[in-house]
Amino acid sequence: MTDDRVFGMGEHPLAEPDWPPLELAELGGAAAIEWRSPRPLSATARVRGSDGTRVVVKRLPTALRDTAALAEEHAFAAHLRSQGIRIPAVRQSFSRGEFTYEIQSVGAGEDSYRDAFSWSPYLSVAHAAAAGGLLARTHLAAAGYDAPARPPRPLLAGLCTDFAESVARRAAARPAVGAFLEQRGWRAEVESLRRAAGGDSLCVDLSGLPPLWTHNDWHGTNLLWDGDEITAVIDFGLANRTAAVFDLATAIERFAVDWLALRAGEPARIHTDQLAAFLAAYREVRPLDAAERRALPALFPLVHVEYELSEIDYFLTVLPEPNRENAEIAYRDYLFGHTHWAFTPAGRDFLAVLSQLCG
């Protein structure tokens, strides 16, 4: 990536950023900006100070995250770090004008996926296995962290156990989102989903599973690497109180299905070898109980719902000018599109494989 464009959501892989790139003038004492991230929802860069120290600076609109919201993420990361999970330390966070800044140490290892789009597969089966094993260790490390769930915000994952209930709740709580959803006849879309699901349900009962704080964006792009070894976990922006099996289903949704091919009108290729390695490594560290094995395939069509609703919220309420085109893509292709796919013949085949691998 040699310019300031970022990953796009539409037909073009690159787009103009929502927010101006970080500049040296706003980073007192900085000597150089060495690299800017192509991730689109904030402005992030690796910065070298005048003393040679390197840090990662993320700048977010305060309407998206203020320092109190960042503190929720930092507290969870600090707990995991105290349990031996390698996570770069936060050096400072502060607000200035309309933006909030987060300054972190540079994590050890290579950012091997820094130019990879979301929903890309792992680079190898070995990477998938390493990611599965570390996710299990992270879930074990998270036990005992008992902060309440985060309040609803734009760009935040959350536990969805009922598709229609999640959409109705967000529509009622956020007027701009509610108006957008009403214009698109979301209730009729849900009925279409129910017909596609047939005898399957658009909800899942997790009442018997313990709540757990989880990362909720576990993917190669949020891990640092040394060969096939993971050296650090980064980006806790979507962390929240959900359940271990929800986080596991989310991690699988991030890499196992080729959503990008599906959006291009091609079959969604399934990375079965990586999925098998990921689950085997996870279960070796943290075996799934019977309730989790039943819940995992049922959760898969729902894990993206709360985040996609919050992404629509972001495009409509946080940006200086609403981006209705991206909100439409999030609604059509992701919120409903991913769930519809799960009940196509190809999607049902995938869920059958998932059931078999965790059975």
QUIZICOR-V884323 format. One record per run of one state. SS is the DSSP state (2 for helix, 1 for strand, 0 for the rest). FROM is the first residue (numbers start at 0). TO is the last residue. Records with the same first field share a line. If there is no record, write none. Layout:
SS = FROM-TO ; FROM-TO
This chain:
0 = 0-4 ; 7-12 ; 15-22 ; 26-28 ; 36-41 ; 49-52 ; 61-65 ; 82-85 ; 87-88 ; 96-97 ; 105-108 ; 110-123 ; 142-160 ; 173-173 ; 183-184 ; 197-201 ; 203-210 ; 214-218 ; 226-227 ; 233-238 ; 242-242 ; 255-255 ; 257-257 ; 263-268 ; 270-270 ; 285-288 ; 300-303 ; 317-322 ; 342-343 ; 358-358
1 = 5-6 ; 13-14 ; 29-35 ; 42-48 ; 53-60 ; 86-86 ; 89-95 ; 98-104 ; 109-109 ; 161-161 ; 202-202 ; 211-213 ; 222-225 ; 228-232 ; 239-241 ; 256-256 ; 269-269
2 = 23-25 ; 66-81 ; 124-141 ; 162-172 ; 174-182 ; 185-196 ; 219-221 ; 243-254 ; 258-262 ; 271-284 ; 289-299 ; 304-316 ; 323-341 ; 344-357
